[in-house]
Amino acid sequence: MEDPRFRVTIDNFVPGQGWTLWMPTPGPIGSGTRCVVLRTKLSHCSEAFAHYVIAHEFAHAFLRNGPWGEILDVEEAADALAATWGFLRPPASGSL
């Protein structure tokens, strides 16, 4: 949380107009910008799924969108780390 390049924001997409995202420029190697952007449609998902998505995205930021241990795939790595925090991917019930 002390990382000045870390941000959390809500997606402000407007159909036909686009969206804006302000984030710090990348720093030295290994200290790139990390920004978690959450979509407002998470409010239309089940609470368990929304919590999982948020934890998954925080895991990406924590891992700097990289591997975790022996898990090289960044999506699987984020899922695995989120699971250790207690946020397992719920069964599929539609897409975002």
Order of alpha helices (4+ residues) and beta strands (2+ residues): beta-beta-alpha-alpha
